[in-house]
Amino acid sequence: MATQQTLIAATMRVIREQGIAAVSARTIAAAGGVNQALVFYHFGSVDGLVGAACRESTAQRVAIMKPQLEAVSTFTELVDLADRLHQQERAEGNVTVLAQTLAGSHGSPALAEAVGESLALWKDQVRTTLARLLRDSPLADVLDAGALTELVSATFIGLELMEPTRPDGATVGQALAGVARLAAAVDGLGPVSRRALRSALRTSR
């Protein structure tokens, strides 16, 4: 088990520091200070190891973030949490890992499956949170938690991946500012306004 954890940690380090193109049994073994034959002994292939590293690291981060998602009680708080999450993921190099593994998954079905499973761990938590917030929202009749989760996840990932390309230096936090204002408006509606909005949305369906 210790050797497997060493290999997983070394894999994440290589991806963060050198990119997915540099990942090989040799570079991973060198980063972990172990024999490269152990990559194949424990994981069968380099892609198998990268996939295991993606799943395990994501599971660890989701476990840490889960209590914070469970504590969210408004859409405004959810947007604020998304901003904090992005800052944390960027600082730890996980945005780089996401970009690199997504790129690598296009040429590897095994890695694509592992990345998909990793993203699903996040989406499951987001879906649970959105379903809870939508229950008492005037948007409940027009928004499906599952579809909204896919939209939110795709948007968040897209914003993360595009951030380095923004010539104006705009950050994910700035991009979320407009969403935050909308969330605050929905959260701030009183009972009468909520009923009116709910009725208008039902009529427009």
C-alpha positions in Angstrom: 0.0 0.0 0.0 2.9 2.4 0.8 4.4 1.8 -2.6 1.1 2.5 -4.3 0.6 5.7 -2.5 4.2 6.7 -3.3 3.5 6.1 -7.0 0.2 8.0 -6.9 1.8 11.0 -5.2 4.7 10.9 -7.7 2.2 10.8 -10.6 0.4 13.9 -9.5 3.7 15.7 -9.0 4.8 14.9 -12.5 1.5 16.0 -14.0 1.6 19.3 -12.1 5.2 20.1 -12.8 5.9 18.6 -16.2 2.5 18.0 -17.8 0.7 14.9 -19.1 3.1 14.5 -22.0 6.0 13.9 -19.7 4.2 11.1 -17.8 5.9 7.7 -18.2 6.9 4.8 -15.9 10.4 6.3 -15.9 9.5 9.9 -14.9 7.0 8.6 -12.3 9.5 6.2 -10.8 12.2 8.9 -10.7 9.8 11.3 -9.0 8.9 8.7 -6.4 12.4 7.2 -6.0 11.2 3.7 -6.8 11.8 1.1 -9.5 9.7 1.7 -12.6 8.7 -1.9 -12.8 6.5 -1.3 -9.8 4.2 0.9 -11.9 3.2 -2.2 -14.0 3.2 -4.5 -11.0 0.7 -2.5 -9.0 -1.3 -0.7 -11.7 -0.8 -2.7 -14.9 0.0 0.3 -17.0 0.9 4.0 -16.9 -2.7 4.9 -17.8 -3.9 2.7 -15.0 -1.7 4.5 -12.5 -2.8 7.9 -13.8 -6.4 6.9 -13.6 -6.0 5.6 -10.0 -4.3 8.9 -9.1 -7.1 10.9 -10.5 -9.8 8.9 -8.7 -8.0 8.9 -5.3 -6.9 12.5 -5.3 -10.5 13.6 -6.3 -12.1 11.4 -3.6 -9.9 13.0 -1.0 -10.7 16.5 -2.1 -14.5 15.8 -2.3 -14.4 14.3 1.2 -12.9 17.6 2.5 -15.3 19.8 0.6 -18.5 17.7 1.3 -19.2 19.3 4.8 -18.9 22.7 3.3 -21.3 21.9 0.5 -23.7 20.4 3.1 -23.5 23.7 5.1 -24.6 25.8 2.1 -28.1 27.1 2.6 -28.4 29.7 -0.2 -27.4 30.1 -3.9 -25.3 33.0 -2.8 -23.3 30.8 -0.4 -22.9 28.2 -3.2 -21.4 30.8 -5.6 -19.0 32.0 -2.8 -18.0 28.5 -2.1 -17.3 27.9 -5.8 -15.0 30.9 -5.9 -13.1 29.7 -2.8 -12.9 26.2 -4.2 -11.4 27.5 -7.4 -8.8 29.5 -5.5 -7.8 26.5 -3.5 -7.7 24.1 -6.5 -5.5 26.6 -8.4 -3.1 27.1 -5.5 -2.7 23.4 -5.0 -2.0 22.8 -8.8 -5.2 20.8 -9.3 -6.5 23.1 -12.1 -3.3 22.2 -14.0 -3.9 18.5 -13.3 -7.5 18.8 -14.6 -6.4 20.5 -17.8 -3.7 18.0 -18.4 -5.7 14.9 -17.7 -8.6 16.1 -19.8 -6.2 16.7 -22.7 -4.7 13.2 -22.2 -8.1 11.5 -22.0 -8.7 12.3 -25.7 -6.1 9.7 -26.7 -6.8 7.1 -24.0 -10.1 5.4 -23.3 -8.9 4.1 -20.0 -7.9 7.6 -18.8 -11.1 9.1 -20.2 -13.1 6.7 -18.1 -11.1 7.5 -15.0 -11.4 11.3 -15.5 -15.1 10.8 -16.0 -15.4 8.9 -12.8 -13.4 11.5 -11.0 -15.6 14.3 -12.2 -18.7 12.3 -11.3 -17.6 12.4 -7.7 -17.8 16.2 -7.8 -21.0 16.3 -9.7 -22.7 13.9 -7.2 -22.0 16.4 -4.4 -23.1 19.4 -6.5 -26.3 17.7 -7.6 -27.2 16.9 -4.0 -26.6 20.5 -3.0 -28.6 22.0 -5.9 -31.5 19.6 -5.3 -31.7 20.8 -1.7 -31.5 24.5 -2.6 -34.1 24.1 -5.4 -36.7 22.5 -3.2 -37.7 25.8 -1.6 -36.8 28.0 -4.6 -39.3 29.6 -7.1 -37.0 28.0 -9.8 -37.9 24.5 -8.7 -40.6 24.1 -11.3 -38.4 25.1 -14.3 -34.9 23.8 -13.3 -33.9 20.1 -13.0 -31.2 19.5 -10.5 -29.5 16.9 -12.8 -29.4 19.1 -15.9 -28.4 22.2 -13.8 -25.5 20.2 -12.3 -24.2 19.3 -15.8 -24.5 23.0 -16.8 -22.8 24.3 -13.6 -20.0 21.7 -13.8 -19.3 22.4 -17.5 -19.3 26.1 -16.9 -17.1 25.9 -13.9 -14.6 23.6 -15.6 -14.6 25.8 -18.7 -13.9 29.0 -16.6 -11.1 27.3 -14.9 -9.4 26.1 -18.1 -9.9 29.4 -19.8 -8.5 31.6 -17.0 -4.8 31.5 -18.2 -5.9 32.6 -21.7 -7.8 35.7 -20.6 -5.8 38.8 -21.8 -7.6 41.1 -19.4 -6.5 39.0 -16.4 -10.1 38.2 -15.5 -10.4 35.5 -12.9 -13.1 32.9 -12.2 -14.1 35.0 -9.2 -14.8 37.9 -11.5 -16.7 35.8 -14.0 -18.8 34.5 -11.1 -19.7 38.0 -9.9 -22.7 38.3 -12.2 -23.9 34.9 -11.1 -23.5 36.0 -7.5 -25.7 39.0 -8.1 -28.4 36.9 -9.6 -28.1 34.4 -6.8 -28.4 37.2 -4.2 -31.5 38.5 -6.0 -33.2 35.1 -5.9 -32.2 34.5 -2.3 -33.5 37.9 -1.3 -37.0 37.5 -2.6 -39.8 37.7 0.0 -42.7 35.2 0.2 -45.0 37.3 -2.1 -42.3 37.9 -4.7 -41.4 34.2 -4.6 -45.0 33.2 -5.3 -45.3 35.7 -8.1 -42.1 34.5 -9.7 -43.1 30.9 -9.3 -46.5 31.6 -11.0 -44.8 33.5 -13.8 -42.4 30.8 -14.5 -45.1 28.1 -14.5 -47.1 30.2 -17.0 -44.1 30.6 -19.3 -43.4 26.9 -19.5 
